[in-house]
Amino acid sequence: MTLPCLQLLSKADQLEVAGQIRCPHLVVEAEDGAKWDPELFPEIMEVYAVNPNFHHHILPGPHHLHITHAHSVASVIAQFLGHSSKALPTPMARL
């Protein structure tokens, strides 16, 4: 399967654009998640890693980590944004 939106930029262009990012940015990766392009993903991550403002977190869980483990993802995002994870609401108990 080919996703047309991922084919708009060549590999070289994607790597160049990734290298131009200077602002703080965060990638939260699911340990068992799918990568948009398994060959390109590690290369993009290497380019990102050169930026001292880049943060990468790998959390246990599936591709839809933001849904299945929302509190864990929210904690990482809150920490990235400079907030205490203690300020986050606790997950609702299942009734």
C-alpha positions as CSV (number, residue, x, y, z in Angstrom):
1,M,0.0,0.0,0.0
2,T,1.3,3.5,-0.9
3,L,0.0,6.5,0.9
4,P,-0.1,9.4,-1.6
5,C,0.5,12.1,1.0
6,L,3.8,10.5,1.9
7,Q,5.0,10.5,-1.7
8,L,4.7,14.3,-2.1
9,L,8.3,14.8,-0.9
10,S,11.3,12.8,-2.0
11,K,13.3,11.0,0.7
12,A,16.0,13.7,0.2
13,D,13.5,16.5,0.6
14,Q,12.0,14.9,3.8
15,L,15.5,14.5,5.3
16,E,16.3,18.1,4.4
17,V,13.1,19.5,5.9
18,A,13.6,17.4,9.1
19,G,17.1,18.9,9.4
20,Q,15.7,22.5,9.2
21,I,13.6,22.1,12.4
22,R,15.2,24.1,15.1
23,C,12.3,24.5,17.6
24,P,11.6,22.2,20.4
25,H,9.7,19.2,19.2
26,L,8.6,15.9,20.6
27,V,8.0,12.4,19.1
28,V,6.1,10.0,21.3
29,E,6.6,6.6,19.7
30,A,4.6,3.4,20.6
31,E,6.9,0.5,21.2
32,D,4.7,-1.8,19.2
33,G,3.5,0.9,16.8
34,A,3.6,1.1,13.0
35,K,6.1,3.4,11.4
36,W,4.9,5.6,8.5
37,D,7.9,4.3,6.5
38,P,10.0,1.7,8.2
39,E,13.1,2.5,6.1
40,L,12.9,6.3,6.4
41,F,11.8,6.5,10.0
42,P,15.2,5.7,11.6
43,E,16.9,8.2,9.2
44,I,14.5,11.0,10.1
45,M,15.0,10.2,13.8
46,E,18.8,10.5,13.4
47,V,18.3,13.9,11.7
48,Y,16.0,15.0,14.5
49,A,18.5,13.9,17.2
50,V,21.1,16.4,16.0
51,N,18.7,19.2,17.3
52,P,19.3,19.7,21.1
53,N,15.6,20.7,21.3
54,F,14.4,17.3,20.1
55,H,12.8,14.9,22.6
56,H,12.0,11.3,21.8
57,H,10.0,9.0,24.1
58,I,9.2,5.4,23.4
59,L,6.3,4.1,25.5
60,P,5.1,0.5,25.8
61,G,1.9,0.0,23.9
62,P,0.3,-0.3,20.4
63,H,0.1,2.1,17.5
64,H,-3.0,3.9,19.1
65,L,-1.0,4.6,22.3
66,H,-2.6,8.0,22.5
67,I,-6.0,6.3,22.9
68,T,-5.1,3.1,24.8
69,H,-2.5,4.7,27.2
70,A,-3.7,8.3,27.1
71,H,-2.5,9.2,30.6
72,S,1.1,8.0,29.9
73,V,1.2,10.0,26.6
74,A,-0.3,13.1,28.4
75,S,2.4,12.9,31.1
76,V,5.1,12.9,28.5
77,I,3.5,15.8,26.7
78,A,3.0,17.8,29.9
79,Q,6.6,17.2,30.9
80,F,7.8,18.4,27.4
81,L,5.7,21.5,27.8
82,G,7.1,22.1,31.3
83,H,4.1,21.1,33.4
84,S,4.1,18.7,36.2
85,S,2.4,15.4,35.4
86,K,0.9,15.7,38.9
87,A,-1.4,18.4,37.6
88,L,-2.9,16.0,35.1
89,P,-6.3,14.4,36.0
90,T,-6.1,10.7,36.9
91,P,-7.8,8.3,34.5
92,M,-11.5,7.8,35.3
93,A,-12.3,4.5,37.0
94,R,-14.2,2.1,34.9
95,L,-17.7,1.6,36.2
